[in-house]
Amino acid sequence: MPGNKNLNELISLLKKRGQTIAVAESLTGGYVSYLFTKIPGSSKAFKLGTVVYSLEAKHKLFKLPLKKLNSTQGVSEEIAKILAKGVKARLNTDFGASIVGFAGPKAEKNMKGIVFMGLAKKDSVISQKKKLQGERDTVRKKASYALIEFVLNNIK
């Protein structure tokens, strides 16, 4: 799979630089963490993967206001940025990454496949919105590889 090349490159780059990353996942349900941990030696770079699938988890673990979560269903650029910054702070890693979105099938028609990715670096937090096609599981897998590509492209 083409995404595996990016995954290997990302882990290799982080290890070479002595840098670390932590991830907060929502719609991907831990798939990004699975991908990281299937690479031997990734524990030198990958320090934490957390699934904050529910609004309650986002609220309790990352102090996101319930009003904001309810109004966005937990999916927005701002929420992706807050999660990325928060997961980075949890273990004081060099980078924090996050992903939120709608994989369907109950997503509003124009929102299915919409994902927001966040990346917290030393002094900045960036994000990207992406529209993915496919059924629920396909969107979740594509989103996982999209996050890896997003992180890699922004730390090179």
N, C-alpha and C positions, 0 to 999 in steps of 0.2 A: 504494500500500500504506500502511495507517495508520501503520506503524512509521517510514516515511520522514519524517513530520511531526516525530516525536520526535527523529529523527536530526538533521534540520535545526535544530531548536530547541536541541539539545544543542551542536552545533558553534557556532551563533550565540552562545549564552550564554557558552561558554568563550572565544571570540574577544573578545567584548565586555568580559569581565572580565580578559582577558590571562592566562587560566589554561590549563594543559596537562594532557593525560591520556596514559597508557600502558596497554596491555591485554595480559593473558596469557590465551590461549585454549587450551582443550583440545578438548572435543567439537565446537566450532564450526569448528575447523580453519582459521581465518583469515578466516572470513566477516565477523566484526565489523570486522576491519581493512579488508577490502574495502569494507564499507559506509562506513566513515569516509573512506577515500581516494577514493571516487567523488564526494565533495563538493568542488567547487573551493574552494581556499583553506583546506582543512581542516588543512594542514600547520602552520598557525599554532597549532593547538590539539592535534592528534594527533601525538605524538612517537614512539611505538613500539608495534608489534604483534608479539607473539611467539606461536608455536604450540608449546605444550609438551604434545604429544599422548601421548608415551610416559612411563612411570614413570621411565625412565632420564633423560629430559629434565628432568622435574620435580626429580629428585634432583640432577643435575649443575648445572643452571642456578639452582635456587632452594634447594639444600641441604636439601631435604625428606628425612627419614630413610627409607631403603628399607623398614624394618619397618612404618612408618606407611603408606607408599604401598601396600605389598603387602596389608596388612590391610583397606584401604578400596578397593582397586583405583584409587587416586588420586582418589577422589570423596568429598568430605565438606565440611562447613561450614568446618572448620579449615583444610583444604587451600586452599579458595577464598580464605580470609582471608590465609593466608601468601603465596599467589601475588599477590594484589592489593597487599599491602605490599611484596613483593619487586620487582614490576615498577615500582611507583612510585619505589622507591629507585634502580633502574637508571639512570634519566635525571633523577632529582630533579624529577619532575613534580608538579603540584598534586594530581593524583588518579591512583590505580592501580586498574584494574578487572580482574576475572578471572571465568572461567566454567569449570566442570567438570561432568561429568554422564554419563549413559548414554543414548545415542540408539537403541540396539538394533542388530541384531536378536538378538544373543547375550546381551543383558543379562538378568539374572534377571527373571522376570515382574513382580514388584512394584517393580523398580528402573527399568524402561524409562521414559524420559521424565523422570526425576528429574534436576534440575540445581541446582547451588549457585552463586550469584553472590557475588562479594566486591567491596567498594569501600573503598579506603584513602584517607582524607582526611588533613588536617594532623595531627590528634591522635587519630584513631580509625579503627578498621576495622570495617565492618559487613557483614552477609551476609543473603542471603535464599534460601530453598529454594522451588523451584517444580516442579510436576508438569505436564508438557506431553504432549499427545496427538498421535499421528500416526506415520507411517513415519519411518525414519531421517533422510532429508533434510528432511522437514517439521519434525521436532523440532529439528534443527540450525538451521534458519532462524528458527523461533519463538524458540529460545533466544537467538539473536543479537539479535533485536529486544527480547526481554525484558531483556537486559543493558543495552541502550541506555536503555530506559524506567526501569530500576532506577537507573542512574546519574543520569539527568535528575531523577527524583523526589527523589533524595537530595542534590542539590547546589543545587537552586532556593532 
